[in-house]
Amino acid sequence: MKKSLGAVCMALLIIAASIYMSAWDSSREDTFSPVRLSAEEEAAVLGDGEEESAFQLESRLVGTKQIQDKGVPYKVETYREYEIYKDASGQIIKELPTENFSYLRYREGK
C-alpha cells in the first residue's frame, strides 16, 4: 500500500510540475524577443542596398597537427573562416577573422 501511494504521489508531483512549467513557458513567449535595432541601426548594418553582400566568406588553413587515436596516426587540419571585404575594383580592403573553425582529419599510413 505504501509503495503504491508513493508512486501515485510521485506521478501527481510530476504532472503538477509539467503543467506549471508549460504555463510558465507560454506566459514568457510574448516577452522574449531578440535585440531590436532602430531603423538607422538596421540601415547601417544592412547597407543602402547597392550591394547584395558586403563581404565574402573564405576558409583558410591556420594549422596542422599530428595526433594518435587508438594507436592510429591522423593528420588534423584546422581552417578558420574570414570575412573578406573588397572595393569595386576587387582589391581587398580588410580581412576579419570570424569565430568559425572547421577541422579535417586524415588517416595517415595504411
N, CA, C and O atoms as CSV, one atom per row, in Angstrom:
chain,resi,resn,atom,element,x,y,z
A,1,MET,N,N,0.819,-1.188,0.000
A,1,MET,CA,C,0.000,0.000,0.000
A,1,MET,C,C,0.870,1.261,0.000
A,1,MET,O,O,0.605,2.213,-0.735
A,2,LYS,N,N,1.933,1.250,0.854
A,2,LYS,CA,C,2.802,2.414,0.932
A,2,LYS,C,C,3.522,2.664,-0.395
A,2,LYS,O,O,3.719,3.815,-0.786
A,3,LYS,N,N,3.924,1.573,-1.098
A,3,LYS,CA,C,4.627,1.731,-2.363
A,3,LYS,C,C,3.710,2.333,-3.421
A,3,LYS,O,O,4.124,3.210,-4.179
A,4,SER,N,N,2.478,1.869,-3.473
A,4,SER,CA,C,1.567,2.400,-4.485
A,4,SER,C,C,1.194,3.846,-4.169
A,4,SER,O,O,1.023,4.650,-5.086
A,5,LEU,N,N,1.065,4.188,-2.888
A,5,LEU,CA,C,0.773,5.562,-2.502
A,5,LEU,C,C,1.943,6.478,-2.875
A,5,LEU,O,O,1.732,7.606,-3.322
A,6,GLY,N,N,3.166,5.996,-2.693
A,6,GLY,CA,C,4.354,6.767,-3.059
A,6,GLY,C,C,4.429,6.980,-4.563
A,6,GLY,O,O,4.778,8.067,-5.023
A,7,ALA,N,N,4.104,5.948,-5.328
A,7,ALA,CA,C,4.134,6.053,-6.788
A,7,ALA,C,C,3.072,7.034,-7.280
A,7,ALA,O,O,3.330,7.811,-8.198
A,8,VAL,N,N,1.886,7.007,-6.682
A,8,VAL,CA,C,0.809,7.925,-7.061
A,8,VAL,C,C,1.203,9.359,-6.724
A,8,VAL,O,O,0.972,10.265,-7.525
A,9,CYS,N,N,1.787,9.577,-5.568
A,9,CYS,CA,C,2.232,10.919,-5.177
A,9,CYS,C,C,3.318,11.425,-6.121
A,9,CYS,O,O,3.307,12.592,-6.513
A,10,MET,N,N,4.245,10.562,-6.482
A,10,MET,CA,C,5.311,10.951,-7.400
A,10,MET,C,C,4.738,11.307,-8.767
A,10,MET,O,O,5.160,12.291,-9.373
A,11,ALA,N,N,3.778,10.517,-9.262
A,11,ALA,CA,C,3.149,10.795,-10.552
A,11,ALA,C,C,2.405,12.128,-10.513
A,11,ALA,O,O,2.488,12.908,-11.462
A,12,LEU,N,N,1.682,12.398,-9.429
A,12,LEU,CA,C,0.964,13.671,-9.295
A,12,LEU,C,C,1.934,14.846,-9.236
A,12,LEU,O,O,1.662,15.908,-9.797
A,13,LEU,N,N,3.044,14.661,-8.569
A,13,LEU,CA,C,4.054,15.715,-8.479
A,13,LEU,C,C,4.635,16.009,-9.865
A,13,LEU,O,O,4.818,17.173,-10.220
A,14,ILE,N,N,4.923,14.983,-10.639
A,14,ILE,CA,C,5.458,15.170,-11.977
A,14,ILE,C,C,4.438,15.856,-12.879
A,14,ILE,O,O,4.798,16.750,-13.645
A,15,ILE,N,N,3.186,15.457,-12.801
A,15,ILE,CA,C,2.128,16.063,-13.608
A,15,ILE,C,C,1.950,17.532,-13.237
A,15,ILE,O,O,1.822,18.385,-14.115
A,16,ALA,N,N,1.944,17.826,-11.945
A,16,ALA,CA,C,1.778,19.210,-11.497
A,16,ALA,C,C,2.953,20.075,-11.966
A,16,ALA,O,O,2.756,21.209,-12.403
A,17,ALA,N,N,4.166,19.539,-11.874
A,17,ALA,CA,C,5.337,20.289,-12.318
A,17,ALA,C,C,5.288,20.532,-13.828
A,17,ALA,O,O,5.652,21.611,-14.294
A,18,SER,N,N,4.842,19.540,-14.586
A,18,SER,CA,C,4.726,19.690,-16.041
A,18,SER,C,C,3.711,20.767,-16.408
A,18,SER,O,O,3.968,21.587,-17.289
A,19,ILE,N,N,2.573,20.767,-15.744
A,19,ILE,CA,C,1.538,21.771,-16.004
A,19,ILE,C,C,2.054,23.163,-15.660
A,19,ILE,O,O,1.849,24.110,-16.420
A,20,TYR,N,N,2.721,23.288,-14.519
A,20,TYR,CA,C,3.262,24.578,-14.106
A,20,TYR,C,C,4.294,25.077,-15.100
A,20,TYR,O,O,4.259,26.246,-15.483
A,21,MET,N,N,5.223,24.211,-15.533
A,21,MET,CA,C,6.278,24.619,-16.456
A,21,MET,C,C,5.715,24.987,-17.832
A,21,MET,O,O,6.202,25.926,-18.462
A,22,SER,N,N,4.699,24.262,-18.305
A,22,SER,CA,C,4.133,24.602,-19.608
A,22,SER,C,C,3.398,25.943,-19.539
A,22,SER,O,O,3.450,26.723,-20.491
A,23,ALA,N,N,2.726,26.214,-18.444
A,23,ALA,CA,C,2.053,27.502,-18.278
A,23,ALA,C,C,3.086,28.621,-18.143
A,23,ALA,O,O,2.882,29.713,-18.674
A,24,TRP,N,N,4.170,28.368,-17.454
A,24,TRP,CA,C,5.223,29.358,-17.277
A,24,TRP,C,C,5.886,29.661,-18.608
A,24,TRP,O,O,6.145,30.825,-18.914
A,25,ASP,N,N,6.168,28.633,-19.412
A,25,ASP,CA,C,6.795,28.845,-20.724
A,25,ASP,C,C,5.891,29.645,-21.648
A,25,ASP,O,O,6.364,30.549,-22.338
A,26,SER,N,N,4.619,29.336,-21.674
A,26,SER,CA,C,3.719,30.039,-22.588
A,26,SER,C,C,3.517,31.494,-22.160
A,26,SER,O,O,3.278,32.357,-23.006
A,27,SER,N,N,3.607,31.770,-20.879
A,27,SER,CA,C,3.447,33.158,-20.433
A,27,SER,C,C,4.680,33.987,-20.760
A,27,SER,O,O,4.585,35.210,-20.857
A,28,ARG,N,N,5.830,33.353,-20.931
A,28,ARG,CA,C,7.065,34.071,-21.238
A,28,ARG,C,C,7.288,34.239,-22.728
A,28,ARG,O,O,8.141,35.038,-23.114
A,29,GLU,N,N,6.568,33.531,-23.585
A,29,GLU,CA,C,6.813,33.576,-25.021
A,29,GLU,C,C,6.666,34.983,-25.587
A,29,GLU,O,O,7.459,35.388,-26.437
A,30,ASP,N,N,5.673,35.730,-25.135
A,30,ASP,CA,C,5.469,37.053,-25.700
A,30,ASP,C,C,6.474,38.074,-25.177
A,30,ASP,O,O,6.651,39.120,-25.801
A,31,THR,N,N,7.135,37.806,-24.055
A,31,THR,CA,C,8.091,38.765,-23.519
A,31,THR,C,C,9.490,38.528,-24.045
A,31,THR,O,O,10.320,39.435,-23.980
A,32,PHE,N,N,9.787,37.348,-24.563
A,32,PHE,CA,C,11.124,37.065,-25.070
A,32,PHE,C,C,11.233,37.519,-26.518
A,32,PHE,O,O,10.418,37.139,-27.358
A,33,SER,N,N,12.228,38.320,-26.801
A,33,SER,CA,C,12.463,38.745,-28.179
A,33,SER,C,C,13.941,39.060,-28.328
A,33,SER,O,O,14.592,39.435,-27.352
A,34,PRO,N,N,14.485,38.915,-29.537
A,34,PRO,CA,C,15.884,39.278,-29.742
A,34,PRO,C,C,16.046,40.792,-29.663
A,34,PRO,O,O,15.063,41.531,-29.607
A,35,VAL,N,N,17.266,41.230,-29.659
A,35,VAL,CA,C,17.546,42.664,-29.607
A,35,VAL,C,C,16.970,43.318,-30.853
A,35,VAL,O,O,17.203,42.854,-31.969
A,36,ARG,N,N,16.235,44.370,-30.665
A,36,ARG,CA,C,15.633,45.081,-31.787
A,36,ARG,C,C,16.498,46.304,-32.119
A,36,ARG,O,O,16.948,47.025,-31.228
A,37,LEU,N,N,16.718,46.517,-33.416
A,37,LEU,CA,C,17.501,47.658,-33.877
A,37,LEU,C,C,16.578,48.773,-34.329
A,37,LEU,O,O,15.481,48.528,-34.831
A,38,SER,N,N,17.036,49.996,-34.145
A,38,SER,CA,C,16.279,51.124,-34.680
A,38,SER,C,C,16.428,51.130,-36.203
A,38,SER,O,O,17.262,50.403,-36.743
A,39,ALA,N,N,15.641,51.931,-36.890
A,39,ALA,CA,C,15.693,51.990,-38.347
A,39,ALA,C,C,17.072,52.439,-38.831
A,39,ALA,O,O,17.567,51.930,-39.837
A,40,GLU,N,N,17.696,53.382,-38.132
A,40,GLU,CA,C,19.013,53.864,-38.518
A,40,GLU,C,C,20.069,52.780,-38.330
A,40,GLU,O,O,20.934,52.592,-39.185
A,41,GLU,N,N,19.994,52.065,-37.199
A,41,GLU,CA,C,20.951,50.996,-36.944
A,41,GLU,C,C,20.788,49.860,-37.947
A,41,GLU,O,O,21.777,49.296,-38.417
A,42,GLU,N,N,19.546,49.526,-38.274
A,42,GLU,CA,C,19.301,48.464,-39.240
A,42,GLU,C,C,19.831,48.844,-40.617
A,42,GLU,O,O,20.397,48.000,-41.312
A,43,ALA,N,N,19.660,50.086,-41.018
A,43,ALA,CA,C,20.171,50.552,-42.306
A,43,ALA,C,C,21.701,50.510,-42.322
A,43,ALA,O,O,22.307,50.177,-43.341
A,44,ALA,N,N,22.322,50.850,-41.188
A,44,ALA,CA,C,23.781,50.818,-41.114
A,44,ALA,C,C,24.311,49.397,-41.215
A,44,ALA,O,O,25.351,49.161,-41.830
A,45,VAL,N,N,23.610,48.461,-40.623
A,45,VAL,CA,C,24.035,47.068,-40.660
A,45,VAL,C,C,23.793,46.464,-42.035
A,45,VAL,O,O,24.664,45.781,-42.574
A,46,LEU,N,N,22.619,46.708,-42.607
A,46,LEU,CA,C,22.261,46.121,-43.887
A,46,LEU,C,C,22.849,46.858,-45.078
A,46,LEU,O,O,22.931,46.292,-46.168
A,47,GLY,N,N,23.253,48.087,-44.901
A,47,GLY,CA,C,23.780,48.879,-46.010
A,47,GLY,C,C,22.652,49.578,-46.735
A,47,GLY,O,O,21.491,49.502,-46.331
A,48,ASP,N,N,23.003,50.257,-47.807
A,48,ASP,CA,C,21.992,51.024,-48.540
A,48,ASP,C,C,21.374,50.234,-49.683
A,48,ASP,O,O,20.616,50.804,-50.468
A,49,GLY,N,N,21.661,48.969,-49.805
A,49,GLY,CA,C,21.025,48.123,-50.801
A,49,GLY,C,C,21.743,48.089,-52.130
A,49,GLY,O,O,21.281,47.413,-53.050
A,50,GLU,N,N,22.867,48.797,-52.271
A,50,GLU,CA,C,23.592,48.784,-53.536
A,50,GLU,C,C,24.243,47.427,-53.786
A,50,GLU,O,O,24.266,46.940,-54.917
A,51,GLU,N,N,24.764,46.828,-52.740
A,51,GLU,CA,C,25.430,45.540,-52.864
A,51,GLU,C,C,24.593,44.479,-52.185
A,51,GLU,O,O,23.958,44.724,-51.159
A,52,GLU,N,N,24.603,43.290,-52.777
A,52,GLU,CA,C,23.881,42.185,-52.149
A,52,GLU,C,C,24.617,41.722,-50.903
A,52,GLU,O,O,23.996,41.454,-49.874
A,53,SER,N,N,25.943,41.627,-50.991
A,53,SER,CA,C,26.747,41.176,-49.874
A,53,SER,C,C,27.955,42.086,-49.752
A,53,SER,O,O,28.652,42.332,-50.737
A,54,ALA,N,N,28.207,42.584,-48.558
A,54,ALA,CA,C,29.320,43.491,-48.347
A,54,ALA,C,C,30.636,42.741,-48.209
A,54,ALA,O,O,31.702,43.348,-48.313
A,55,PHE,N,N,30.585,41.451,-47.980
A,55,PHE,CA,C,31.802,40.672,-47.796
A,55,PHE,C,C,31.603,39.261,-48.328
A,55,PHE,O,O,30.480,38.818,-48.571
A,56,GLN,N,N,32.725,38.568,-48.502
A,56,GLN,CA,C,32.715,37.165,-48.887
A,56,GLN,C,C,33.352,36.367,-47.757
A,56,GLN,O,O,34.246,36.856,-47.066
A,57,LEU,N,N,32.890,35.146,-47.576
A,57,LEU,CA,C,33.475,34.270,-46.570
A,57,LEU,C,C,34.495,33.368,-47.232
A,57,LEU,O,O,34.270,32.839,-48.320
A,58,GLU,N,N,35.627,33.200,-46.550
A,58,GLU,CA,C,36.696,32.368,-47.081
A,58,GLU,C,C,37.313,31.582,-45.936
A,58,GLU,O,O,37.567,32.135,-44.865
A,59,SER,N,N,37.553,30.301,-46.154
A,59,SER,CA,C,38.223,29.469,-45.149
A,59,SER,C,C,39.690,29.355,-45.501
A,59,SER,O,O,40.051,29.119,-46.654
A,60,ARG,N,N,40.535,29.526,-44.490
A,60,ARG,CA,C,41.979,29.442,-44.691
A,60,ARG,C,C,42.582,28.468,-43.702
A,60,ARG,O,O,42.148,28.362,-42.555
A,61,LEU,N,N,43.596,27.759,-44.175
A,61,LEU,CA,C,44.322,26.824,-43.326
A,61,LEU,C,C,45.134,27.618,-42.308
A,61,LEU,O,O,45.952,28.460,-42.680
A,62,VAL,N,N,44.907,27.351,-41.030
A,62,VAL,CA,C,45.630,28.077,-39.987
A,62,VAL,C,C,46.533,27.165,-39.162
A,62,VAL,O,O,47.320,27.643,-38.345
A,63,GLY,N,N,46.423,25.843,-39.374
A,63,GLY,CA,C,47.295,24.948,-38.629
A,63,GLY,C,C,47.069,23.493,-38.968
A,63,GLY,O,O,45.996,23.093,-39.419
A,64,THR,N,N,48.115,22.709,-38.737
A,64,THR,CA,C,48.015,21.254,-38.877
A,64,THR,C,C,48.648,20.634,-37.644
A,64,THR,O,O,49.503,21.234,-36.992
A,65,LYS,N,N,48.213,19.431,-37.343
A,65,LYS,CA,C,48.754,18.747,-36.175
A,65,LYS,C,C,48.658,17.248,-36.397
A,65,LYS,O,O,47.721,16.770,-37.036
A,66,GLN,N,N,49.609,16.517,-35.880
A,66,GLN,CA,C,49.629,15.054,-35.937
A,66,GLN,C,C,49.075,14.535,-34.613
A,66,GLN,O,O,49.516,14.958,-33.545
A,67,ILE,N,N,48.109,13.619,-34.682
A,67,ILE,CA,C,47.536,13.047,-33.458
A,67,ILE,C,C,47.490,11.531,-33.588
A,67,ILE,O,O,47.617,10.982,-34.683
A,68,GLN,N,N,47.308,10.872,-32.462
A,68,GLN,CA,C,47.117,9.422,-32.397
A,68,GLN,C,C,45.763,9.165,-31.757
A,68,GLN,O,O,45.458,9.702,-30.693
A,69,ASP,N,N,44.955,8.342,-32.410
A,69,ASP,CA,C,43.651,7.957,-31.862
A,69,ASP,C,C,43.588,6.437,-31.854
A,69,ASP,O,O,43.471,5.805,-32.903
A,70,LYS,N,N,43.667,5.859,-30.668
A,70,LYS,CA,C,43.670,4.405,-30.503
A,70,LYS,C,C,44.796,3.765,-31.302
A,70,LYS,O,O,44.622,2.714,-31.919
A,71,GLY,N,N,45.954,4.417,-31.278
A,71,GLY,CA,C,47.130,3.895,-31.951
A,71,GLY,C,C,47.189,4.155,-33.440
A,71,GLY,O,O,48.147,3.743,-34.093
A,72,VAL,N,N,46.195,4.826,-33.998
A,72,VAL,CA,C,46.160,5.124,-35.430
A,72,VAL,C,C,46.587,6.578,-35.628
A,72,VAL,O,O,46.012,7.478,-35.016
A,73,PRO,N,N,47.600,6.819,-36.486
A,73,PRO,CA,C,48.047,8.201,-36.706
A,73,PRO,C,C,47.100,8.967,-37.633
A,73,PRO,O,O,46.632,8.433,-38.639
A,74,TYR,N,N,46.830,10.203,-37.284
A,74,TYR,CA,C,45.977,11.088,-38.079
A,74,TYR,C,C,46.649,12.435,-38.219
A,74,TYR,O,O,47.425,12.856,-37.361
A,75,LYS,N,N,46.336,13.108,-39.324
A,75,LYS,CA,C,46.729,14.499,-39.536
A,75,LYS,C,C,45.450,15.322,-39.456
A,75,LYS,O,O,44.474,15.010,-40.137
A,76,VAL,N,N,45.441,16.373,-38.630
A,76,VAL,CA,C,44.274,17.239,-38.469
A,76,VAL,C,C,44.613,18.623,-38.993
A,76,VAL,O,O,45.576,19.251,-38.552
A,77,GLU,N,N,43.809,19.091,-39.940
A,77,GLU,CA,C,43.973,20.436,-40.482
A,77,GLU,C,C,42.900,21.340,-39.895
A,77,GLU,O,O,41.729,20.965,-39.832
A,78,THR,N,N,43.301,22.527,-39.468
A,78,THR,CA,C,42.381,23.498,-38.889
A,78,THR,C,C,42.220,24.664,-39.854
A,78,THR,O,O,43.199,25.285,-40.267
A,79,TYR,N,N,40.975,24.949,-40.205
A,79,TYR,CA,C,40.646,26.057,-41.100
A,79,TYR,C,C,39.840,27.091,-40.333
A,79,TYR,O,O,38.966,26.743,-39.538
A,80,ARG,N,N,40.135,28.362,-40.573
A,80,ARG,CA,C,39.396,29.452,-39.942
A,80,ARG,C,C,38.679,30.249,-41.026
A,80,ARG,O,O,39.211,30.459,-42.116
A,81,GLU,N,N,37.479,30.682,-40.711
A,81,GLU,CA,C,36.686,31.460,-41.659
A,81,GLU,C,C,37.023,32.949,-41.515
A,81,GLU,O,O,37.163,33.464,-40.405
A,82,TYR,N,N,37.150,33.623,-42.658
A,82,TYR,CA,C,37.445,35.051,-42.683
A,82,TYR,C,C,36.385,35.780,-43.488
A,82,TYR,O,O,35.860,35.246,-44.464
A,83,GLU,N,N,36.073,36.995,-43.078
A,83,GLU,CA,C,35.234,37.903,-43.863
A,83,GLU,C,C,36.181,38.745,-44.701
A,83,GLU,O,O,37.038,39.444,-44.160
A,84,ILE,N,N,36.028,38.682,-46.027
A,84,ILE,CA,C,36.889,39.420,-46.940
A,84,ILE,C,C,36.080,40.563,-47.542
A,84,ILE,O,O,35.080,40.324,-48.220
A,85,TYR,N,N,36.500,41.791,-47.303
A,85,TYR,CA,C,35.847,42.981,-47.841
A,85,TYR,C,C,36.663,43.493,-49.018
A,85,TYR,O,O,37.875,43.680,-48.907
A,86,LYS,N,N,35.994,43.720,-50.151
A,86,LYS,CA,C,36.671,44.204,-51.353
A,86,LYS,C,C,35.997,45.471,-51.853
A,86,LYS,O,O,34.803,45.681,-51.637
A,87,ASP,N,N,36.778,46.317,-52.525
A,87,ASP,CA,C,36.200,47.507,-53.136
A,87,ASP,C,C,35.655,47.153,-54.523
A,87,ASP,O,O,35.671,45.987,-54.918
A,88,ALA,N,N,35.177,48.150,-55.256
A,88,ALA,CA,C,34.545,47.921,-56.559
A,88,ALA,C,C,35.518,47.331,-57.574
A,88,ALA,O,O,35.100,46.615,-58.484
A,89,SER,N,N,36.811,47.624,-57.428
A,89,SER,CA,C,37.796,47.104,-58.382
A,89,SER,C,C,38.308,45.717,-57.999
A,89,SER,O,O,39.129,45.149,-58.719
A,90,GLY,N,N,37.843,45.167,-56.894
A,90,GLY,CA,C,38.242,43.825,-56.486
A,90,GLY,C,C,39.432,43.769,-55.556
A,90,GLY,O,O,39.890,42.680,-55.211
A,91,GLN,N,N,39.941,44.905,-55.145
A,91,GLN,CA,C,41.063,44.947,-54.219
A,91,GLN,C,C,40.565,44.692,-52.793
A,91,GLN,O,O,39.515,45.194,-52.393
A,92,ILE,N,N,41.317,43.923,-52.050
A,92,ILE,CA,C,40.933,43.608,-50.671
A,92,ILE,C,C,41.135,44.838,-49.799
A,92,ILE,O,O,42.223,45.411,-49.746
A,93,ILE,N,N,40.057,45.236,-49.111
A,93,ILE,CA,C,40.104,46.384,-48.212
A,93,ILE,C,C,40.496,45.938,-46.813
A,93,ILE,O,O,41.391,46.511,-46.191
A,94,LYS,N,N,39.807,44.898,-46.323
A,94,LYS,CA,C,40.131,44.376,-44.997
A,94,LYS,C,C,39.717,42.916,-44.908
A,94,LYS,O,O,38.861,42.444,-45.656
A,95,GLU,N,N,40.349,42.212,-43.974
A,95,GLU,CA,C,40.067,40.812,-43.698
A,95,GLU,C,C,39.819,40.673,-42.201
A,95,GLU,O,O,40.660,41.051,-41.386
A,96,LEU,N,N,38.666,40.131,-41.849
A,96,LEU,CA,C,38.333,39.957,-40.437
A,96,LEU,C,C,38.148,38.471,-40.137
A,96,LEU,O,O,37.335,37.814,-40.788
A,97,PRO,N,N,38.886,37.925,-39.161
A,97,PRO,CA,C,38.667,36.526,-38.797
A,97,PRO,C,C,37.361,36.383,-38.015
A,97,PRO,O,O,37.034,37.230,-37.183
A,98,THR,N,N,36.625,35.315,-38.286
A,98,THR,CA,C,35.412,35.024,-37.531
A,98,THR,C,C,35.743,33.995,-36.456
A,98,THR,O,O,36.890,33.566,-36.334
A,99,GLU,N,N,34.763,33.610,-35.695
A,99,GLU,CA,C,34.952,32.603,-34.651
A,99,GLU,C,C,34.651,31.191,-35.152
A,99,GLU,O,O,34.621,30.251,-34.357
A,100,ASN,N,N,34.426,31.028,-36.456
A,100,ASN,CA,C,34.092,29.719,-37.021
A,100,ASN,C,C,35.351,28.986,-37.459
A,100,ASN,O,O,36.173,29.522,-38.203
A,101,PHE,N,N,35.489,27.748,-36.984
A,101,PHE,CA,C,36.602,26.889,-37.347
A,101,PHE,C,C,36.052,25.595,-37.929
A,101,PHE,O,O,34.972,25.141,-37.551
A,102,SER,N,N,36.812,25.003,-38.859
A,102,SER,CA,C,36.490,23.690,-39.407
A,102,SER,C,C,37.717,22.813,-39.230
A,102,SER,O,O,38.850,23.284,-39.326
A,103,TYR,N,N,37.483,21.541,-38.973
A,103,TYR,CA,C,38.571,20.607,-38.753
A,103,TYR,C,C,38.418,19.422,-39.702
A,103,TYR,O,O,37.348,18.819,-39.784
A,104,LEU,N,N,39.498,19.092,-40.420
A,104,LEU,CA,C,39.525,17.929,-41.284
A,104,LEU,C,C,40.563,16.961,-40.749
A,104,LEU,O,O,41.693,17.343,-40.444
A,105,ARG,N,N,40.162,15.697,-40.638
A,105,ARG,CA,C,41.059,14.680,-40.106
A,105,ARG,C,C,41.341,13.660,-41.198
A,105,ARG,O,O,40.417,13.107,-41.794
A,106,TYR,N,N,42.620,13.412,-41.460
A,106,TYR,CA,C,43.048,12.451,-42.466
A,106,TYR,C,C,43.812,11.325,-41.782
A,106,TYR,O,O,44.679,11.570,-40.944
A,107,ARG,N,N,43.487,10.106,-42.141
A,107,ARG,CA,C,44.236,8.967,-41.609
A,107,ARG,C,C,45.537,8.844,-42.388
A,107,ARG,O,O,45.540,8.899,-43.618
A,108,GLU,N,N,46.643,8.677,-41.667
A,108,GLU,CA,C,47.936,8.548,-42.297
A,108,GLU,C,C,48.342,7.088,-42.327
A,108,GLU,O,O,47.915,6.301,-41.482
A,109,GLY,N,N,49.152,6.731,-43.282
A,109,GLY,CA,C,49.620,5.343,-43.374
A,109,GLY,C,C,48.603,4.501,-44.120
A,109,GLY,O,O,47.964,4.962,-45.066
A,110,LYS,N,N,48.462,3.251,-43.676
A,110,LYS,CA,C,47.568,2.306,-44.352
A,110,LYS,C,C,46.141,2.725,-44.303
A,110,LYS,O,O,45.275,2.027,-44.830
